[in-house]
């Protein structure tokens, strides 16, 4: 990448692979600077990572496998368990990955997935506990299967998981891959867990946000942000313009489910258009605008 033109503090035109792209980038980059970049998110918007010697081992994991996550998951769930210990490992991993479609069981399944996804694998190892998570199962299964669709699917799942681990470290928040059954199709997205900084905690109590993003077949990109803290829970739904009206039609039903069935102290519930992508955070991020 070359900084072709600086038009303002941290903004200008980059030359990437022979193309001129308007972007925001760290302000210390001068015009004419040439640096290598890694893709963090294909976008839109396209987000690139500048080299950082301290983070090179992490940045090296950011490129996901060539096999799409949905394809790897379908192949893995469709694999017939072999005899013996490999079959036991495969069945356990398949049970963890089969998230139910019904609302109640799905909520419990997502809670288990958050803990046992493998995203916190190394942190649990450092505390001296056995993670018993998806990453553990995949690492134990792979040496016991040789070649074929199962090995490829397991390797791809491990690669996608490690790419999300790398993104979580670089972006400072837990980012889990999310694939949900939708009839005969799969819905792909991600789940983010954002904790408040100590200075933002109300009354010394911890708060934060849970953000779920999904690409729906008819509504397009949908985002659900659940924020908790004092004085209660706020839920904001966001969608592309074509999906906002459909979300608003069901707000009353959702309010009853949250306050009556789930006993949530709801302080805000709304549906609004999806906001434009936020600028990438971090001193080593480059975000392409156009």
C-alpha positions in Angstrom: 0.0 0.0 0.0 1.2 3.6 -0.8 -0.2 6.8 0.7 -0.9 8.5 -2.6 -2.4 11.7 -1.2 -3.0 13.1 2.3 -6.2 15.2 2.4 -6.5 15.7 6.1 -5.4 14.4 9.5 -5.7 10.6 9.1 -7.6 10.8 5.8 -6.5 10.6 2.2 -6.2 8.5 -0.9 -4.3 5.1 -0.9 -2.9 3.1 -3.8 -3.7 -0.5 -3.1 -3.0 -3.1 -5.8 -2.9 -0.4 -8.4 -6.3 1.1 -7.4 -6.8 4.5 -5.8 -9.1 4.2 -2.7 -10.3 6.9 -0.3 -9.6 5.8 3.3 -9.0 6.8 6.9 -5.7 5.7 8.5 -3.3 6.5 11.3 -2.4 10.2 11.2 1.3 9.5 11.5 1.5 8.0 8.0 3.1 10.6 5.6 2.3 11.0 1.9 4.4 8.6 -0.1 4.7 6.0 2.7 4.7 2.4 1.5 3.6 -0.3 4.0 2.3 -3.8 3.8 -1.3 -4.5 4.9 -3.4 -7.4 6.0 -7.1 -7.8 5.5 -9.0 -7.7 8.9 -12.6 -7.6 7.5 -13.6 -7.8 3.8 -16.5 -5.4 4.4 -18.0 -3.3 3.4 -16.2 -1.4 4.7 -12.9 -3.0 3.9 -10.7 -2.9 7.0 -6.9 -3.4 6.8 -4.3 -3.9 9.4 -0.9 -2.1 9.4 2.1 -4.1 10.5 2.8 -4.1 14.3 5.8 -6.2 15.3 4.2 -7.0 18.7 1.0 -8.3 17.0 2.4 -10.1 14.0 1.7 -13.6 15.4 -1.9 -12.5 15.9 -2.3 -10.8 12.6 -1.1 -13.9 10.8 -4.3 -15.7 11.9 -6.6 -13.1 10.5 -7.0 -14.7 7.0 -9.8 -17.3 7.3 -9.7 -20.6 5.4 -10.8 -20.8 1.8 -13.7 -23.1 2.7 -16.6 -20.9 3.8 -17.8 -21.2 7.4 -21.3 -22.4 6.4 -19.8 -25.0 4.0 -17.4 -26.3 6.7 -20.1 -26.5 9.3 -22.5 -28.4 6.9 -19.8 -30.9 6.0 -18.8 -31.4 9.7 -22.3 -31.9 10.9 -23.0 -34.3 8.0 -20.0 -36.5 8.7 -20.7 -40.0 10.0 -18.8 -40.7 13.2 -16.2 -43.3 12.8 -15.6 -46.1 15.3 -13.8 -45.6 18.6 -12.5 -42.4 20.3 -12.6 -40.2 17.0 -16.3 -40.9 16.7 -16.9 -39.9 20.3 -15.0 -36.6 19.8 -16.9 -35.9 16.6 -20.3 -36.6 18.2 -19.5 -34.3 21.1 -18.4 -31.5 18.7 -21.5 -32.0 16.5 -23.8 -31.7 19.5 -22.1 -28.4 20.5 -22.4 -27.0 17.0 -26.1 -27.9 16.4 -27.8 -24.8 17.7 -31.6 -25.3 17.9 -34.1 -23.2 16.0 -36.7 -22.9 18.7 -36.4 -19.7 20.8 -36.1 -21.2 24.3 -33.6 -23.9 23.5 -31.7 -21.5 21.2 -31.1 -19.1 24.1 -29.7 -21.9 26.2 -27.7 -23.1 23.3 -26.1 -19.7 22.7 -25.2 -19.5 26.4 -23.3 -22.8 26.1 -21.8 -21.7 22.8 -20.4 -18.5 24.3 -18.5 -20.5 26.9 -17.5 -23.6 24.9 -16.9 -22.0 21.5 -13.1 -22.1 22.0 -12.8 -18.3 21.8 -11.4 -18.3 25.4 -9.4 -21.5 25.0 -5.9 -20.2 25.8 -7.2 -18.0 28.7 -8.8 -21.1 30.3 -5.6 -23.1 29.8 -3.6 -20.3 31.4 -5.8 -20.6 34.5 -5.0 -24.3 34.7 -8.5 -25.5 33.8 -9.5 -27.9 31.0 -11.5 -25.9 28.5 -13.6 -28.8 27.2 -14.5 -26.5 24.3 -14.8 -26.8 20.5 -11.1 -25.9 20.0 -10.0 -28.7 22.3 -12.3 -31.2 20.5 -11.0 -30.2 17.1 -7.3 -30.3 18.2 -7.8 -33.8 19.6 -9.9 -35.0 16.6 -7.6 -33.8 13.7 -4.6 -36.1 14.4 -7.0 -39.1 14.4 -8.6 -38.5 11.0 -6.6 -38.6 7.8 -7.7 -36.8 4.6 -11.2 -36.6 3.2 -14.0 -34.1 3.8 -14.1 -34.5 7.6 -10.4 -33.5 8.0 -10.9 -30.5 5.7 -14.1 -29.4 7.5 -12.5 -29.7 10.9 -9.4 -27.8 9.7 -11.6 -25.1 8.3 -13.6 -24.8 11.5 -10.5 -24.4 13.5 -9.2 -21.8 11.1 -12.4 -19.8 11.3 -12.3 -20.0 15.1 -8.7 -18.8 15.3 -9.5 -15.9 12.9 -12.2 -14.8 15.3 -9.8 -15.1 18.2 -7.3 -12.9 16.4 -10.0 -10.3 15.7 -11.1 -10.4 19.3 -7.6 -9.6 20.5 -7.0 -6.8 17.9 -10.4 -5.2 18.4 -10.5 -5.6 22.2 -13.9 -7.4 22.4 -15.1 -11.0 22.2 -16.3 -11.8 18.7 -17.9 -15.2 18.1 -18.8 -16.7 14.8 -22.5 -17.5 14.6 -24.3 -19.8 12.2 -28.0 -20.6 12.8 -30.4 -23.0 11.1 -33.1 -21.4 9.0 -35.2 -24.0 7.4 -33.0 -25.6 4.8 -30.6 -22.7 4.9 -28.0 -21.3 7.3 -27.9 -17.7 8.7 -24.4 -16.5 9.1 -23.3 -13.6 11.4 -21.5 -12.9 14.6 -22.0 -12.3 18.3 -20.0 -9.6 20.1 -19.6 -9.1 23.8 -18.6 -5.6 24.8 -17.8 -4.8 28.5 -17.9 -1.3 29.9 -14.7 0.3 30.9 -14.3 0.7 34.7 -14.9 4.5 34.5 -18.3 4.0 32.7 -19.8 1.6 35.3 -22.8 3.1 37.0 -22.6 2.9 40.8 -19.6 0.6 40.6 -21.8 -2.1 38.9 -20.6 -3.8 35.7 -22.5 -3.2 32.5 -22.0 -3.9 28.8 -23.6 -4.8 25.5 -24.3 -8.0 23.6 -24.5 -7.4 19.9 -25.9 -10.0 17.4 -25.5 -9.5 13.7 -27.2 -11.7 11.1 -27.7 -11.7 7.4 -31.4 -12.5 6.9 -32.6 -13.8 3.5 -35.4 -11.2 3.2 -34.6 -8.4 5.7 -30.9 -8.2 4.8 -28.4 -7.3 7.6 -30.1 -7.2 11.0 -28.4 -6.1 14.3 -29.7 -6.6 17.8 -28.0 -4.7 20.6 -28.9 -5.6 24.2 -27.3 -3.2 26.7 -27.5 -3.9 30.5 -26.6 -1.8 33.5 -28.4 0.8 35.6 -31.3 1.3 35.5 -32.2 -1.7 33.4 -31.9 -3.3 29.9 -32.2 -1.5 26.6 -32.8 -3.4 23.4 -32.3 -1.8 20.0 -33.0 -3.5 16.7 -31.5 -2.2 13.5 -31.9 -3.2 9.9 -31.5 -2.0 6.4 -34.4 0.3 5.3 -36.4 -2.6 3.8 -36.4 -4.4 7.1 -37.1 -1.6 9.6 -40.9 -1.6 9.1 -41.1 -5.4 9.6 -39.2 -5.1 12.9 -41.4 -2.3 14.2 -44.5 -4.4 13.6 -43.3 -7.0 16.2 -42.1 -4.6 18.9 -45.2 -5.0 21.0 -45.0 -8.7 21.0 -41.3 -8.6 21.8 -41.9 -6.2 24.7 -44.4 -8.7 26.3 -42.0 -11.6 25.9 -39.2 -9.6 27.5 -41.1 -8.1 30.4 -43.6 -10.8 31.2 -42.1 -14.1 30.1 -38.5 -13.3 30.8 -38.9 -10.8 33.6 -36.6 -8.2 32.1 -36.6 -4.7 33.5 -36.9 -3.0 30.1 -36.0 0.7 29.9 -35.9 1.1 26.1 -37.0 -0.9 23.1 -36.8 0.4 19.5 -36.2 -0.4 15.9 -34.3 1.9 13.7 -32.3 2.0 10.4 -28.9 0.3 10.5 -26.2 2.9 11.2 -23.4 3.3 8.7 -20.3 1.3 9.6 -18.3 2.9 12.4 -14.7 3.9 11.7 -12.3 1.2 12.7 -10.7 1.7 16.1 -7.0 1.1 17.0 -3.9 2.9 15.9 -3.0 0.3 13.3 -6.3 0.1 11.4 -7.0 1.4 7.9 -10.6 1.6 6.7 -11.5 2.0 3.0 -14.4 4.5 2.6 -14.8 4.4 -1.2 
